[in-house]
Amino acid sequence: MLRQFRARVAAETGAAPSTGELLAGRFAEIAGSLTVCCATDGNHGRSVAWGARTFGLPCVIYLHEQVSAGREAAIVRLGAEVRRVGGTYDDSVHRAAGDAAKNGWTVVSDTSYEGYRQIPRDVMAGYAVMAAEALAQWGAAPPPSHVFLQAGVGGLAAAVCGYLWQTLGAARPRVVVVEPETAACLFASAAEGKAATIGGDLDTVMAGLAAGETSLVAWDLLRHGADDFMTLPDASAPLAMRLLAAGVDGDPPLVAGESAVAGLAALICVRRRPALAAALDLDAESRVLLFSTEGDTDPVLYRELVGRTADEVRAATSDS
Ligand SMILES: Cc1ncc(COP(=O)(O)O)c(C=O)c1O
């Protein structure tokens, strides 16, 4: 959002403004003319709405019919206009692109498609910060041997994979991409050897991962950088959420949402199946990196699946 806004101000005034100037509202008139939009399963659109509010940009977010009321409410609270679209996430991506072309809006999407690649690259650069922070915390210990990465369109997985590859080179971990079995477009891409699109209603409790069209930029990276592709049944997500909420092996409890736990759920699944563990070179010596990519982004659903609210889970943290 910052890059888009700065570029627009630079184009209109002839000078690139500082971030501070953009945040201070000095270019409110230009901000008002830069409408940003995107489609979302709930999380990316929420961050776009937050960024738009931060800089005072008008914002329109497209939600497909399966996005929960709780996720919609969170976006509305950030001041964005929400438009509901029939069909799947992919249908909402097409609608956002079409409306943006008609109205002269800027799509700020985490997925990329033919003719639209640069902004998703910036979004992916943002995701790579997670990997940078993880490696900084990892310190001097031998680097991770495996990383399990949950994927929707693949942007997040590709960004983390790319960062680890760039930073660790040949010592980079084995990259396992994890998707819900009903929305496994990257699994299909690996099978077909090209960025694939899958059909169906893509319905999954891991709502953030409910995508059927592979991001082209993500696939460019993952086709070389990912080692394995896995799918997961829906039932595995709530189990992993409850495990983290209870606190694992004396670790403090962790609030992690349905899509956040896909990597952990996949790891548990592999550890329980010796043949699969052997195929992935996973054993008791492995050092596995996982990312929890959301908290209770839908608080009502979180409570339904875990049996407690996020606050109750966190309160147990401070008691222990
Ligand atoms: C919580 C969560 N984790 C992971 C992802 C995967 O991101 P991507 O669609 O870039 O693969 C998403 C996507 O929105 C998400 O919401």
The ligand as an SDF file (V2000), in Angstrom:
LIG
                    3D

 16 16  0  0  0  0  0  0  0  0999 V2000
   -3.9380  -17.6890    7.8260 C   0  0  0  0  0  0  0  0  0  0  0  0
   -3.3900  -17.8860    6.4580 C   0  0  0  0  0  0  0  0  0  0  0  0
   -2.3320  -18.6860    6.3140 N   0  0  0  0  0  0  0  0  0  0  0  0
   -1.8020  -18.9150    5.0910 C   0  0  0  0  0  0  0  0  0  0  0  0
   -2.3330  -18.3170    3.9520 C   0  0  0  0  0  0  0  0  0  0  0  0
   -1.7610  -18.7160    2.6200 C   0  0  0  0  0  0  0  0  0  0  0  0
   -1.4410  -17.6940    1.7950 O   0  0  0  0  0  0  0  0  0  0  0  0
   -1.3970  -17.8720    0.2050 P   0  0  0  0  0  0  0  0  0  0  0  0
   -2.8030  -17.7150   -0.3060 O   0  0  0  0  0  0  0  0  0  0  0  0
   -0.4760  -16.7960   -0.2190 O   0  0  0  0  0  0  0  0  0  0  0  0
   -0.8790  -19.2350   -0.1010 O   0  0  0  0  0  0  0  0  0  0  0  0
   -3.4160  -17.4530    4.0680 C   0  0  0  0  0  0  0  0  0  0  0  0
   -3.9900  -16.7640    2.9160 C   0  0  0  0  0  0  0  0  0  0  0  0
   -4.7510  -15.8440    3.0020 O   0  0  0  0  0  0  0  0  0  0  0  0
   -3.9680  -17.2350    5.3560 C   0  0  0  0  0  0  0  0  0  0  0  0
   -5.0490  -16.4600    5.5390 O   0  0  0  0  0  0  0  0  0  0  0  0
  1  2  1  0
  2  3  1  0
  2 15  2  0
  3  4  2  0
  4  5  1  0
  5  6  1  0
  5 12  2  0
  6  7  1  0
  7  8  1  0
  8  9  2  0
  8 10  1  0
  8 11  1  0
 12 13  1  0
 12 15  1  0
 13 14  2  0
 15 16  1  0
M  END
$$$$
